[in-house]
Amino acid sequence: MQIQELITQKQWFKEWFNTSFYHKLYRNRNEGEAKAFVDNLINLLQPDKNATMLDLGCGSGRHARQLAAHGYKVTGLDLAASSISEAKSRNTPGAQFYQHDMRVPFCVSRFNYVFNFFTSFGYFNTNEENNDVMNNISMSLKPNGILVMDYLNVTYAENNTLLQEEKEIDGVIYSIRRWNDDTHFYKNIKILNKNDIAFTEKVQKLTLPDFDLMFKRYGLKLIRIAGDYFLNKYDIETSPRLIMIAEKV
């Protein structure tokens, strides 16, 4: 049977992140991991008790909930209406959630902290779109505000990618194939038993120099780098994550 490709290369994330298949495939994302990461960040950053925070690309709100549990006022923004609906259904005190495209400005000088967790960036087709997002982040931060951006480590991902796997969830088979080229990582997900629907994720290979250049362009100064959710030292070969902390100057 011929595979029906539902996601256009231009805007794949707008469709895929809003499907029930996406939520089922990723529903076991680790809440404990999110809690530990947020706890480590709070211990490092020591935010003022009245600090305002934005979880940009919040998904269903697993990190925003942990930030709110520390007593902070948190806003979560995400493009996927289904993710925002799920986040709102949790009824988290101190957290509010809105559907919004991060490429569109969202506010000016409102937040002390902006968090962008779990590679919620790099999906777009043009550098102009990346720049729009970074400009919007910078505009939304108060003076001396902090951006925490959690991205994949390109070198580590190139050397540690599981190329093929299958998962069965609620009686549906997800056949997953991964590959990369000079500029992007790809993940093709075939959903069998459902008329053989297929989705393809596509994420840019953005490295530390790429981010540093964007930060400088929009008035953000890189002040710390970590390589995992325990905030250990970043190593380009062995660190699974590229976690960057930048200050608005």
N, C-alpha and C positions, 0 to 999 in steps of 0.2 A: 504494500500500500504506500502511496506517495505521502511523504510527510507534509502536513499543512503548516507552513511557517506563519505564525500569527503576529510576530513582532517585527516591525520594520527596523532596519539598521539605524535610522535617524532618531527614533524616539522609543526604542525598545523598552526602556525603564518605565515609561508612562503606563504601558499596558501590563507588563509582567508583574510589577510590584503591586498591582491592584487586583491580581487574580487570587482565587482561592487556592490554586495549585502552589503559588509562591508561599503563601502563609503555611500551608501544610508541609511543604518541603523544609522550611526553615523554622518550624514551630518549636523545635527542641533547642534553639539557641539558648545558651547557658545563662540562666538568671543569676546563678551563683558567681559566674565569671564577671558579669556586669556589676554585681554588688562589690566584689573584691576590687575591680578596677576603679570604680567610683570612690570607694573608701580610700584607696591609695592616692588618688588625685586630690581628694579633700585634705588628706594628711599633708600632702606636699604643698598645695596652694594656700591652705589656711584662709579661705574666703571669709570676709566679714559676714556676720549673721544676717545682715540685711541685703546681701548681694543678690542681684537679679541674674538669672541664667537662662540661656537658650540652648536647647538640644535641637540642632539643625539637621534634618534628615532623621527624625526621631523614630521612624518605624512605628511599632506598636507601643513604644514608650518604656522599654525595659530599663534604659539608662536614666531617663527622666524620672521614673519612679524612685530610683535609688537616690538621685539628687534631692528630690523632694523629701525623702525619708530623713535626710540630714537637716531638714527644716528650712530649706531655701525655696524661694519662689521661682518656679521653672515654667518656661513656655516651650512647647514642642511643636515643631513645624515639619510637615512631610507632604510630599506630592500625592501620595496614594490615599484616596478617601477611605478605603477599607482599613488601612493601618490606623488612621486617625479615629475611625469609628471604634476600633478595638481598644485603642488607648483611652478614649473617653469612657468606655464601658467599665474600665477598672476603677473609676471614681477615686482618683488619687488626690488626697488633700495637698494643696500647695502647687499643683500642676494643672496647666490648661493646655489644650491641644487644638491646632488649627491646620487645615489643609492649605498648603502654599507651595509654590514653585520657588526654590531657592535662587533661581536666576532672576527673579523679580524682586525689587527692593521690598523690605519688610518693615523697617523702622530706622530711626536715626537716634544715636546716642542713648540707647535704652538699657543695654545689658552690660554688666560687669564681666560676665563670662559667656563665651560662645563655645559649645562643644560640638564637634563633628565626629561621631563615633563610627567605627566598623566600616571603613572605606565607603562612606556616604558621599563620595565625590569622584570625579574622573569618569563619569558616565557619558559625558557630552561629546559632541562631534567636533567642536572647534575650541581653540584657545580663547576666543572671545567670550564664550560661555563660561569657561573657567574663570576668566578675569571678572566677568560680571558677578559671579558668586563671591569671589574674594573681595571685590569692592563692596558688595552688599554686607558681607560680614564686618568689614572694617567700619562701614558707616553705622552699623548697628551697635558697635561697641562704644562705651563711654571712654573718655581719655584714660590711658593706662589700663584699659580693659584687656582681658586675656582671652586668646583663642587657643583651644586644645584640638588639634587635628590628628585623628587616629587613622592611618592609612596602611595598606599592605607594604611590606618591604620587597621591592621588585626583585632584587638579586636572590633573596631567600625563596620567594615564590617561584622564580624560574627554575630553581634547583630542587624544589620539594613539592611539585605539583602531582597530585594523584590523577593520572590521565583518564582513567575509565572506572566507573562504578555503577552499581544499580541499587536502588532503594525501593522497598515496598511500603507504602503508607496507605492505610485504609483500603487495601485491596488494589491499589493503583501502583503500577511499576514506573519509576522514574529512572530512565537510562541517561547517565551523565557522562559527557566527554569534554575534556579540557585540553586547550592548547594555547600557544602564544606566538606572536610574531615580534617584529622589532618595536612595535609601538603599543600593543594591547595584549591583555589576557582575555581569553574567550571561554565561555562555558555553555555548551549546547545541552539542553535538557529536553529529552523526548519523553512525553507523558503517554505511555502505552495504555491500551484499553479505553482510551478516550479519543477515538478517531485519530490516534497518533499525532496529537498536537505537539509542536516543538517551539521552544523559546531559546534565544541565544543572548546570554549576558556578555557585555563588552566593557572592560575597564582599562583605562589608560595606564601605561607604565610611567608614572610620575615619580621622580626621585627627589632626594633632599635638595639638590641644586635647583630643580624646577620649582619646588615649593618656596625655597628661600627667595628666588627671583620674584615670585608672585607676592610674597609677603612684603618685600621691600617696595614693590610698585605701589602698594596700597597702605603704606604707613604702618606696617607691622614688623617688629623686630624679633627674630628667633632668639629665644633665651634659654631653651633647654630641649634636649632630644632624648628619648628613651626608646628601647627596643622591644618591650613586651608590656603586658598588663600589670606586672609587678614594678614597672618603671626602672628596670635594670638598664645598664649602659647599652647604647645602640652600637651594634656591630653589623656592618653591611653584609657580611656573609652568613651570620648565624642568628640574627635577630628576626623573629617572625613578623614583627610590626615596625612601623616607622611612626612614632608618636612625637608630635612637635608641639611645643608650647611657645606662643609668640605674644608679644605685648604691643598694644597700640601706642605709638609714640607721636 
